[in-house]
Amino acid sequence: MADVLVVGAGPVGLTMAAELARFGVGVRLIDRAAHATETSKALVVWSRTLELMDRMGCTGAFLAGGLRARSASIRSGGTVLGSPRFDNIDSPYNFALMIPQRDTEQLLAAQLHAMGMRVEREVELVSFAEAGGHVVARLRHPDGREEPVQTPWLIGCDGAHSTVRHGLGIAFRGSAQGDDWLLADVRLEGPGTPPPDEIATYLHRDGPFVVFPIPGGRARVVATRGPTEPAHPRPDPTLADVQALVDQRAGGFRVTDPVWLTNFRINERKVDAYRHGRVFLAGDAAHIHSPAGGQGMNTGMQDAINLAWKLALVVRGEAGEALLDSYSPERSAVGDMVLRNAERLTDMATLSHPAAQAARNLALRFLLGLHAVRDRMATQMSEIEIAYAGSPLSIGPRAGARWEPENNVGPPPGAGGAPRFLLYAADAERGSALAARFPALLDPTPRTPPDASALFVVRPDGYVGLSARRNAWDEADRYLQSIAKADG
C-alpha cells in the first residue's frame, strides 16, 4: 500500500510525486491519459519556481532546455507604452524561462524516473471515500479491470475537470470571461517582429494581442476573437485568421509554419479549501485563472512543493498531522492573490470603450515610465514576493517571508533526502544542542545568520518559520515542539 496516491500526471502531479519520492515517501502516480502532454500549453517557469527547483535538483535541466526572456513590452500599435525588465528581479533567476509544457513534463518525469518511479498511464480514479483513518479508492485499468486501493492520503492534481474535486462534491466558484481567445504556435518573420527574448503585448481597440517567445525560434500568439456565442461556436482558427489579427493589431511581421492552432476560453474559479480530511487538491483542481501573467502552472507546482514536505514529515512520523492544517490557508491565500491579479490584467487588456482605452494607455505610458512601477510589475510576475505572514507556521517579525537565496550558507533549505528545517543562529553550541533535541526536524548543523543578533528557523520550502531576537532559544524550542506534536 502506497503512503500517498496522486491523481494526475501533469506538471503539478509530477512535482508532487517527485518531491514525495525524494523524501522517501511511498507514492503512486496515476493518470487516465495514454500519453503525456504533446503540445506547448503552459510556457513560463518563473523565478520563484526555479528557486524551489534548486532543492529538487533539476534547475539545471530546465535552464538548458528553456529560453530566457529578459523583458516584456506593452504596446499600442507601433508605440511602446512601457517595457518592464526582469533584470532587477531579486533572484538568481532574473528572467522568465520560456519552456513548453511538454518539455516541462518530460524533465519532471525524468526526475521521477531517476528515483525509480513511473507514471501509471490509462489508470483512472473511479471513486473514493474516507473510512477508518485511510482513503478507499477504486481504480480502473486499460483492460477494464477495477482495482480496490487503500491509501492513507489522496491528492487530486487532476486539472480543471478534477475527478477528485467532483468526488468531494465541493463548489468550484467563479465564472467564465466573456470572449473567445485564439492560440497559435507559429514562426514570425519580418522587420517588425518583437525581440526573441521579449514578451510583447499589443493593446488594440478590438482586443489584446500577445506574443510569447518559445525555444527553437517559434512564438506563441494569443488574442481575443470577440464575444463568445454559445449557439454559434467558432471554428478552429486558420493561419490566415492569425495573420489578419497580426495585420490589424500589431503589424510589421508575418506568421508561418503553424504547429498548433486552437480556440480557448478563460475561466476564473477556485475552491474554498484545499484540504478535506485525508484528501487534498492542488493546481488546476483547486484554482484556474486567466493566463495573464503566466502564473497558473507555477502556482500549482508551488502548491505541490508546499504540501509535499509537510506530508512527508507526517508520513515519516516526524511531525504531527496538525502540520497539514497550514497547507490550505497558505496556498488558498496565494490562489486568491493570483486569481485577483490575473483578473485585473485581463480586464485592463480587454477594455472595450474607446475613452477607457485611451485613459488606460495614457496611464500605462506614465506609470511604466517609473522605475519603481516597472520593477514592481516584474517582481509580482516572478512570484518572489509570495509570503506566508498569516500562516499558523509563521511566528515573529519577518516570519513567513521568503528566505533570500543570498542568505543561504550551504545547500538551499529542503535540499537532500529529508525535509529538514534550518537553524540560523550565532551561538553554534546552543544551536547544536537544539538540533540534537529535534533530530527529525532540524538539520544537525546550525548556520550563521545574516543578522548576528537574530535567530531564524527556516522551513524546508525556504520561508522563515520563526524569526526572533537574541535569547529566543525557549521560543525556538516551543516552535519546534508544536510541529513535532503527535496530534493537534
Order of alpha helices (4+ residues) and beta strands (2+ residues): beta-alpha-beta-beta-alpha-alpha-beta-beta-beta-beta-alpha-beta-beta-beta-beta-beta-alpha-beta-beta-beta-beta-beta-alpha-beta-beta-beta-beta-beta-alpha-alpha-alpha-alpha-beta-alpha-beta-beta-alpha
